[in-house]
Amino acid sequence: REECVVVTVKGAEGCNLEMAVPCAVHRQDANYVPARLLAELISRAEGPLWERIRGRGLAYHASLDLAMWSGQLCFCLGDSADPAKALAEFLLILKEVPASLDAPDAPAVMAEAK
């Protein structure tokens, strides 16, 4: 288990943060579509990242991207007023993913993402 520390610097108007985890998938890999779908559903306009990070003023930009060329899944924050709170909110979103897949509107959301 690896850990990281994110510290908000008082007086800084905006901070950037990029965090990556190994996710070596390619287009023919059985895990490609689930990984791509996870990134798209979380990052979509007015989706969880938009509502809970950008919508709350924690960062101007927040995304989850599958970087196949480097074999990583990357979380990115841009121009964040409070990167520590934004990261904490992102981690809460990830913990909620399994329950959201069982939600009554999940099929409609999946169809929209396609």
ABEGO torsion letter per residue (X at the ends): XBBBBBBBBBGBABBBBBBBBBBBBBAABAAAAAAAAAAAAAABBGBAAAAAAAAAGABABBBBBBBAAAGBBBBBBBGBABAAAAAAAAAAAAAAAAAAAABAAAAAAAAAAX
